[in-house]
Amino acid sequence: MRHVTWNNVTSPYPGTQALFWQLVTCNTFLKWYHINMAQLQAPAIVRSYDNDWLRHLVLAARLFTVSILVLHLSPPAIAQEPAGGLLKFDRVLDLGKEITLGFAQDEKGYLWIGTTTGLVRYDGHDIRLYQAGPGSLSSPLVYVIEKDAADPAILWLSTFTGLNRFDTRTQTFRAFQANPEDPDSLPSNIIQHIVQDRGDPNIIWLGTPAGLSRFDKRSETFANFFADPDDPHSLSGSDVWTLLDDPHDPNTLWIGTWGWGLSKLDKAGGTFANYRHDPDDPHSLGVPEDTVYSIEQDKNDPDVLWIPNYNEGLDKFNKSTGRVTRYRHDPDNPRSLREGGVSFVHDDGRGSLWLCAEDRTDKGLTRFDKAAETFTNYMHDPNNPSSLSSNQLVRVYEDRAGILWVASLSGQIDKYDPQNQNFQTGFIPIGMPLKPFTKSIGFFSINSDN
């Protein structure tokens, strides 16, 4: 557990959304991969250190004012900054640990972060770490976090040793694990994704390397779906990597698989439609390996899904037609997508997609203007304290106030506020002394979800 205090840091928003780096095993245990994480914002707080902290903490309140910023293109291939000037990033937090895909904000506004060493709670002032052990987490690796829509005090946690239910009020954990003797149990203890059903909050969908699972909270039973090569209407492949419950069609669940493309589940009928890469069809899924790493719903067009290509590019998928528009790097076009893969996409609802690749390559952050169909890349600049902290990014999270939190592989979290580009920065460094967690500070204001 890390105790951190902010000094003279002003933010009018509820919390800080934490970053997540995800790591999954290679062929023997899974494939190693990195994930996404997010950040919750901290409200306007002015805190002073206890006297004994003054000897230990080095907490900078960095002030900067940018009057004129110019377009800076880095030849030869990609546009590096927008025509209006540089974006300014506030370097907010460094967790100093690997983070995973999941995060959630509870009803008090606290941010819950999954890491490779346990579950972290961050309130903008203190960090508390929940570790694996008897009566606690079943695994140190917390992979995905889903806040229960019917009871936001309940967090559902995916781990590599089953599904965990955490009651934030009573601080109690309960694990649901695979039982080979029980056909109504999980098909695997490795939970790769969790999503709650929008139409029925009693249902939670789970992605595992051994199939898709439907968990009923009332009966505490699992109904499992597997790939059947003799049934074209079954799940395309049993290694389920990512899930999206369609926000515009409560009867549809989208399933991304590792090596078997994209599947669409008709919940009422229990049948699947499958979409695969076809090398002879330029409008098919543009992922030759048929690995769907993540899925993002377009915020402006209900008929569009965005599917990143882990090895190269970005796909725009039309739900009605099943046709794909592919975006790839063009060395002759400085406004095309940069080279390399994309693993994460966030649609901010204001006409832009934010892309990153968490493959340990220095790709930085990319913004896609959907109307102009142009890409702009943002990179770390060691001479610019308002640039990104790192070029190795895993996720972008947008909080309720429209602030973007950018998470790096190394555990650093940056903030970009599109409404206020003249701000103070307050950086919480690694290596701060830890104090036992003694209190909860419920100072976050709660707004409706996005």
C-alpha positions as CSV (number, residue, x, y, z in Angstrom):
1,M,0.0,0.0,0.0
2,R,1.3,3.5,-0.9
3,H,0.3,6.6,1.0
4,V,0.5,9.7,-1.1
5,T,-0.4,13.3,-0.5
6,W,-0.9,16.1,-3.0
7,N,0.3,19.6,-2.2
8,N,-1.2,22.6,-4.0
9,V,-2.7,20.5,-6.7
10,T,-6.0,21.7,-8.0
11,S,-8.4,19.6,-10.0
12,P,-12.2,20.1,-10.1
13,Y,-12.9,16.6,-11.0
14,P,-13.7,13.4,-9.1
15,G,-10.7,11.2,-8.7
16,T,-7.8,10.0,-10.8
17,Q,-8.4,7.1,-13.2
18,A,-5.6,4.7,-13.0
19,L,-3.7,3.1,-15.8
20,F,-3.6,-0.5,-16.5
21,W,-0.9,-2.6,-18.0
22,Q,-1.9,-6.1,-18.9
23,L,0.1,-9.1,-19.2
24,V,-1.0,-12.5,-20.2
25,T,1.0,-15.6,-20.6
26,C,2.4,-17.1,-23.8
27,N,1.2,-20.3,-25.3
28,T,1.6,-22.4,-22.2
29,F,-0.4,-20.2,-19.8
30,L,-1.9,-17.6,-22.3
31,K,-0.2,-15.0,-24.5
32,W,1.7,-12.3,-22.7
33,Y,-0.1,-9.1,-23.3
34,H,-0.4,-5.7,-21.9
35,I,-3.7,-4.0,-21.2
36,N,-5.4,-0.8,-20.6
37,M,-5.9,1.2,-17.8
38,A,-7.5,4.3,-16.9
39,Q,-7.5,7.2,-14.5
40,L,-10.0,8.8,-12.3
41,Q,-9.7,12.4,-11.5
42,A,-9.0,14.0,-8.2
43,P,-11.3,16.8,-7.0
44,A,-10.1,20.2,-6.1
45,I,-7.9,19.5,-3.1
46,V,-5.3,21.4,-1.3
47,R,-3.4,19.2,1.1
48,S,-0.4,19.9,3.2
49,Y,2.0,17.3,4.4
50,D,2.4,16.2,8.0
51,N,5.6,17.4,9.5
52,D,7.2,14.0,9.4
53,W,6.4,13.8,5.7
54,L,8.3,17.0,4.8
55,R,11.5,15.1,5.3
56,H,10.5,12.4,2.9
57,L,8.4,13.7,0.1
58,V,9.5,15.5,-3.0
59,L,6.3,16.6,-4.6
60,A,6.6,19.2,-7.3
61,A,4.0,21.7,-8.1
62,R,5.0,22.5,-11.6
63,L,3.5,25.6,-13.1
64,F,3.7,26.3,-16.8
65,T,1.9,28.7,-19.1
66,V,2.1,28.2,-22.8
67,S,1.4,31.2,-25.0
68,I,2.3,30.1,-28.5
69,L,2.9,26.6,-29.7
70,V,3.7,25.7,-33.2
71,L,3.1,22.8,-35.5
72,H,6.0,20.4,-35.3
73,L,6.1,17.6,-37.9
74,S,8.6,14.8,-37.5
75,P,9.6,13.6,-40.9
76,P,9.2,11.6,-42.8
77,A,6.0,9.8,-42.2
78,I,3.6,11.0,-39.6
79,A,2.2,14.3,-38.4
80,Q,3.4,14.9,-34.9
81,E,1.3,17.8,-33.6
82,P,-2.0,19.4,-34.6
83,A,-2.1,22.7,-36.5
84,G,-3.3,24.5,-33.5
85,G,-0.3,23.7,-31.4
86,L,0.9,21.1,-29.0
87,L,-1.3,19.2,-26.6
88,K,-0.4,19.8,-23.0
89,F,-0.3,16.8,-20.6
90,D,-0.3,17.0,-16.9
91,R,2.0,14.3,-15.4
92,V,-0.2,13.2,-12.5
93,L,0.9,9.9,-10.9
94,D,3.4,7.1,-11.1
95,L,2.1,3.8,-9.5
96,G,5.5,2.1,-9.9
97,K,3.8,-1.2,-10.7
98,E,2.4,-3.0,-13.7
99,I,-1.2,-2.4,-14.2
100,T,-3.9,-4.4,-16.1
101,L,-6.9,-3.8,-18.2
102,G,-9.5,-3.1,-15.6
103,F,-10.5,-0.1,-13.5
104,A,-13.7,1.1,-12.0
105,Q,-15.1,4.0,-10.0
106,D,-17.3,3.1,-7.1
107,E,-20.3,5.0,-5.7
108,K,-18.0,7.1,-3.5
109,G,-15.8,8.1,-6.4
110,Y,-12.9,5.9,-5.5
111,L,-10.8,4.5,-8.3
112,W,-10.2,0.7,-8.2
113,I,-7.2,-0.4,-10.3
114,G,-6.1,-3.9,-11.2
115,T,-2.4,-4.7,-11.1
116,T,-0.2,-7.7,-11.3
117,T,0.3,-7.6,-7.5
118,G,-3.3,-7.0,-6.3
119,L,-6.2,-4.6,-6.3
120,V,-5.5,-0.9,-5.7
121,R,-7.9,1.6,-4.3
122,Y,-7.0,5.3,-5.0
123,D,-8.9,8.2,-3.6
124,G,-6.8,11.1,-4.8
125,H,-4.9,11.1,-1.5
126,D,-4.2,7.5,-0.3
127,I,-3.5,4.3,-2.1
128,R,-4.5,1.0,-0.6
129,L,-3.4,-2.4,-1.9
130,Y,-5.5,-5.5,-1.5
131,Q,-3.3,-8.6,-1.9
132,A,-4.0,-12.2,-2.5
133,G,-4.4,-14.5,0.4
134,P,-7.0,-16.3,2.6
135,G,-10.2,-14.4,2.8
136,S,-9.0,-12.0,0.2
137,L,-8.2,-12.1,-3.6
138,S,-7.8,-15.5,-5.1
139,S,-4.9,-14.3,-7.3
140,P,-2.5,-11.4,-7.2
141,L,-3.2,-10.6,-10.8
142,V,-6.5,-8.6,-11.1
143,Y,-7.1,-8.5,-14.8
144,V,-10.5,-6.7,-15.5
145,I,-12.8,-4.9,-13.1
146,E,-16.6,-4.5,-13.7
147,K,-18.7,-2.4,-11.4
148,D,-22.1,-3.9,-10.9
149,A,-24.8,-1.7,-12.5
150,A,-27.4,-2.9,-10.0
151,D,-25.2,-2.5,-7.0
152,P,-22.3,-0.2,-7.6
153,A,-20.7,-1.2,-4.3
154,I,-20.0,-4.6,-5.8
155,L,-16.9,-5.1,-8.0
156,W,-16.5,-8.2,-10.2
157,L,-12.8,-9.0,-10.8
158,S,-11.3,-11.3,-13.3
159,T,-8.2,-13.2,-12.2
160,F,-6.2,-16.2,-13.4
161,T,-7.7,-18.2,-10.6
162,G,-11.4,-17.5,-11.2
163,L,-14.1,-14.8,-10.9
164,N,-13.9,-12.7,-7.7
165,R,-16.7,-10.7,-6.2
166,F,-15.7,-7.9,-3.9
167,D,-18.1,-6.0,-1.7
168,T,-16.5,-2.6,-1.1
169,R,-18.9,-1.9,1.9
170,T,-18.0,-5.0,3.9
171,Q,-14.5,-5.3,2.3
172,T,-15.1,-9.0,1.7
173,F,-14.1,-11.2,-1.2
174,R,-15.7,-14.3,-2.7
175,A,-14.3,-16.5,-5.5
176,F,-16.1,-18.5,-8.1
177,Q,-13.8,-21.2,-9.6
178,A,-13.9,-23.9,-12.2
179,N,-15.0,-27.4,-11.0
180,P,-14.4,-30.2,-13.5
181,E,-17.1,-32.2,-11.7
182,D,-19.8,-29.5,-12.2
183,P,-21.0,-28.7,-15.7
184,D,-22.6,-25.5,-14.4
185,S,-19.2,-24.0,-13.2
186,L,-16.7,-21.9,-15.1
187,P,-15.0,-23.6,-18.1
188,S,-11.7,-22.1,-17.0
189,N,-10.2,-20.2,-14.1
190,I,-8.5,-17.8,-16.5
191,I,-10.9,-14.9,-16.9
192,Q,-9.8,-12.7,-19.8
193,H,-12.7,-10.3,-19.9
194,I,-15.9,-9.4,-18.0
195,V,-18.9,-7.4,-19.1
196,Q,-22.3,-7.0,-17.5
197,D,-25.4,-7.5,-19.6
198,R,-27.1,-4.1,-20.3
199,G,-30.6,-5.7,-20.6
200,D,-30.4,-7.9,-17.5
201,P,-27.9,-6.7,-14.8
202,N,-28.3,-10.2,-13.2
203,I,-26.2,-11.6,-16.1
204,I,-22.4,-11.2,-16.4
205,W,-20.6,-12.4,-19.5
206,L,-17.1,-13.8,-19.1
207,G,-14.4,-14.5,-21.7
208,T,-12.0,-17.4,-21.1
209,P,-9.5,-19.3,-23.1
210,A,-11.9,-22.3,-23.0
211,G,-15.1,-20.6,-24.1
212,L,-17.7,-17.9,-23.4
213,S,-19.5,-18.1,-20.1
214,R,-22.8,-16.6,-18.9
215,F,-23.0,-16.1,-15.1
216,D,-26.4,-15.7,-13.4
217,K,-25.9,-13.9,-10.1
218,R,-29.3,-15.2,-8.8
219,S,-28.6,-18.9,-9.2
220,E,-24.8,-18.5,-9.2
221,T,-24.6,-20.9,-12.1
222,F,-22.7,-20.7,-15.4
223,A,-24.0,-21.5,-18.9
224,N,-21.1,-22.0,-21.3
225,F,-20.7,-21.6,-25.1
226,F,-18.0,-23.4,-27.1
227,A,-16.8,-23.5,-30.6
228,D,-18.2,-26.4,-32.7
229,P,-16.5,-26.9,-36.0
230,D,-19.5,-28.8,-37.3
231,D,-21.9,-25.9,-36.5
232,P,-21.4,-22.7,-38.5
233,H,-23.7,-20.9,-36.0
234,S,-21.6,-21.7,-33.0
235,L,-18.9,-19.5,-31.4
236,S,-16.1,-19.1,-34.0
237,G,-13.4,-20.0,-31.5
238,S,-13.2,-20.8,-27.8
239,D,-10.3,-18.5,-26.8
240,V,-12.5,-15.5,-26.0
241,W,-10.3,-12.4,-25.6
242,T,-12.6,-9.4,-25.4
243,L,-16.4,-8.6,-25.1
244,L,-18.7,-5.7,-25.9
245,D,-22.3,-5.7,-24.9
246,D,-23.9,-3.7,-27.7
247,P,-25.1,-0.3,-26.3
248,H,-27.7,0.0,-29.0
249,D,-29.0,-3.5,-29.2
250,P,-29.6,-5.3,-25.8
251,N,-29.9,-8.6,-27.7
252,T,-26.4,-8.5,-29.1
253,L,-23.0,-9.4,-27.6
254,W,-19.9,-8.9,-29.6
255,I,-17.0,-11.4,-28.9
256,G,-13.4,-11.0,-30.0
257,T,-11.4,-14.2,-30.1
258,W,-7.7,-15.0,-30.3
259,G,-7.2,-16.5,-33.7
260,W,-10.8,-17.0,-34.7
261,G,-12.0,-13.5,-35.6
262,L,-15.2,-11.7,-34.4
263,S,-18.4,-13.3,-33.3
264,K,-21.9,-11.8,-32.8
265,L,-24.2,-13.5,-30.3
266,D,-27.9,-13.4,-30.7
267,K,-28.8,-13.7,-27.0
268,A,-32.4,-14.7,-27.5
269,G,-31.7,-17.3,-30.1
270,G,-28.3,-18.5,-28.7
271,T,-26.7,-18.4,-32.2
272,F,-23.6,-16.8,-33.5
273,A,-22.7,-14.9,-36.7
274,N,-18.9,-15.0,-37.4
275,Y,-16.6,-12.7,-39.2
276,R,-13.2,-13.7,-40.3
277,H,-10.3,-12.4,-42.4
278,D,-10.5,-13.3,-46.1
279,P,-7.3,-12.5,-48.0
280,D,-9.4,-12.2,-51.2
281,D,-11.8,-9.7,-49.8
282,P,-10.5,-6.2,-48.9
283,H,-13.7,-5.5,-47.0
284,S,-13.3,-8.4,-44.7
285,L,-11.9,-8.2,-41.2
286,G,-8.4,-6.8,-41.8
287,V,-6.6,-8.9,-39.2
288,P,-4.8,-11.8,-41.0
289,E,-4.2,-13.6,-37.7
290,D,-7.9,-13.2,-36.9
291,T,-7.1,-12.0,-33.4
292,V,-9.5,-9.4,-32.1
293,Y,-7.8,-7.7,-29.3
294,S,-10.4,-5.1,-28.3
295,I,-13.7,-3.6,-29.6
296,E,-14.9,0.0,-29.3
297,Q,-18.4,1.3,-30.1
298,D,-18.4,4.5,-32.1
299,K,-20.0,7.2,-30.0
300,N,-21.4,9.1,-33.0
301,D,-22.6,6.3,-35.3
302,P,-24.4,3.3,-33.6
303,D,-23.7,1.2,-36.7
304,V,-19.9,1.3,-36.4
305,L,-17.4,-0.7,-34.3
306,W,-13.7,0.1,-34.2
307,I,-11.4,-2.9,-34.1
308,P,-7.7,-2.4,-33.7
309,N,-5.2,-4.6,-35.5
310,Y,-2.5,-5.7,-33.0
311,N,0.1,-6.1,-35.8
312,E,-1.0,-3.3,-38.2
313,G,-3.6,-0.7,-38.5
314,L,-7.3,-0.1,-37.5
315,D,-10.5,-1.5,-38.9
316,K,-13.9,0.3,-39.1
317,F,-16.6,-2.4,-39.0
318,N,-20.1,-1.8,-40.2
319,K,-22.6,-3.8,-38.1
320,S,-25.3,-3.8,-40.7
321,T,-23.3,-5.0,-43.7
322,G,-20.3,-6.7,-42.0
323,R,-18.0,-4.7,-44.3
324,V,-14.7,-3.3,-43.1
325,T,-12.9,-0.1,-44.0
326,R,-9.2,-0.5,-43.3
327,Y,-6.8,2.3,-42.2
328,R,-3.2,1.6,-42.7
329,H,0.1,3.5,-42.8
330,D,0.9,5.2,-46.0
331,P,4.5,6.4,-46.3
332,D,3.5,9.0,-48.8
333,N,0.8,10.6,-46.6
334,P,2.1,12.4,-43.4
335,R,-1.5,12.4,-42.1
336,S,-2.0,8.6,-42.3
337,L,-1.8,6.2,-39.4
338,R,1.7,5.6,-38.1
339,E,3.4,2.3,-38.7
340,G,2.8,-0.7,-36.5
341,G,-0.1,-2.2,-34.6
342,V,-2.9,-0.7,-32.5
343,S,-4.2,-2.5,-29.4
344,F,-6.5,0.1,-27.9
345,V,-9.1,2.5,-29.2
346,H,-11.1,5.1,-27.3
347,D,-13.8,7.2,-28.9
348,D,-14.2,10.5,-27.0
349,G,-17.6,11.3,-28.5
350,R,-16.3,14.6,-29.9
351,G,-15.2,13.3,-33.2
352,S,-11.9,11.8,-32.3
353,L,-10.5,8.4,-31.7
354,W,-7.4,7.9,-29.4
355,L,-5.1,5.0,-30.2
356,C,-2.2,3.4,-28.6
357,A,-0.2,0.2,-28.9
358,E,1.0,-1.6,-25.7
359,D,3.6,-3.8,-27.4
360,R,6.6,-2.1,-25.7
361,T,7.3,-0.1,-28.8
362,D,7.7,3.7,-28.8
363,K,4.5,4.5,-30.7
364,G,3.2,7.3,-28.5
365,L,-0.4,8.5,-28.6
366,T,-2.4,8.9,-31.8
367,R,-5.5,10.9,-32.4
368,F,-7.8,10.2,-35.4
369,D,-10.1,12.9,-36.7
370,K,-13.0,10.8,-37.9
371,A,-14.5,13.6,-40.1
372,A,-11.2,14.5,-41.8
373,E,-9.8,11.0,-41.7
374,T,-6.4,12.2,-40.6
375,F,-4.1,11.0,-37.9
376,T,-1.9,13.0,-35.5
377,N,0.8,11.4,-33.3
378,Y,1.9,12.8,-29.9
379,M,5.3,11.7,-28.4
380,H,7.4,12.2,-25.3
381,D,9.8,15.1,-25.5
382,P,12.5,15.1,-22.8
383,N,12.8,18.9,-23.2
384,N,9.0,19.5,-22.8
385,P,7.6,18.9,-19.3
386,S,4.0,19.1,-20.7
387,S,4.6,16.3,-23.2
388,L,3.7,12.7,-22.6
389,S,5.6,10.9,-19.8
390,S,6.3,7.9,-22.0
391,N,5.9,6.7,-25.6
392,Q,5.0,3.2,-24.4
393,L,1.3,3.5,-23.7
394,V,-1.5,1.0,-22.9
395,R,-4.7,2.9,-22.5
396,V,-6.7,6.1,-22.6
397,Y,-9.5,6.6,-20.2
398,E,-12.1,9.4,-20.3
399,D,-13.6,10.5,-17.1
400,R,-17.0,12.0,-16.5
401,A,-15.7,15.5,-17.0
402,G,-14.2,14.7,-20.4
403,I,-10.6,14.6,-19.1
404,L,-8.4,12.0,-20.8
405,W,-6.1,9.9,-18.7
406,V,-3.2,8.3,-20.5
407,A,-1.5,5.2,-19.0
408,S,1.9,4.0,-19.8
409,L,3.5,0.6,-19.4
410,S,5.8,1.8,-16.7
411,G,2.9,2.9,-14.5
412,Q,2.9,6.6,-15.2
413,I,-0.4,8.4,-15.7
414,D,-0.8,11.6,-17.6
415,K,-3.9,13.9,-17.9
416,Y,-5.1,15.8,-20.9
417,D,-7.9,18.3,-20.3
418,P,-9.3,19.5,-23.7
419,Q,-11.2,22.4,-21.9
420,N,-8.3,23.8,-19.9
421,Q,-4.8,23.7,-21.4
422,N,-3.3,26.1,-18.8
423,F,-3.0,24.2,-15.6
424,Q,-0.7,23.4,-12.7
425,T,1.0,20.0,-12.6
426,G,1.4,18.0,-9.5
427,F,3.5,14.8,-9.9
428,I,3.5,12.0,-7.4
429,P,6.8,10.2,-7.8
430,I,7.8,6.6,-7.1
431,G,9.7,5.7,-4.0
432,M,7.6,7.6,-1.5
433,P,7.5,6.2,2.0
434,L,4.4,4.1,2.7
435,K,2.2,4.6,5.7
436,P,-0.4,2.1,6.9
437,F,-3.8,2.9,5.5
438,T,-5.9,4.3,8.3
439,K,-8.9,6.1,6.9
440,S,-11.2,6.6,3.9
441,I,-11.6,10.1,2.5
442,G,-14.9,10.2,0.6
443,F,-14.4,13.6,-1.1
444,F,-15.4,12.7,-4.6
445,S,-18.5,14.1,-6.1
446,I,-20.5,11.5,-8.1
447,N,-21.9,12.3,-11.5
448,S,-23.9,10.1,-13.8
449,D,-22.0,7.7,-15.9
450,N,-21.0,8.5,-19.4
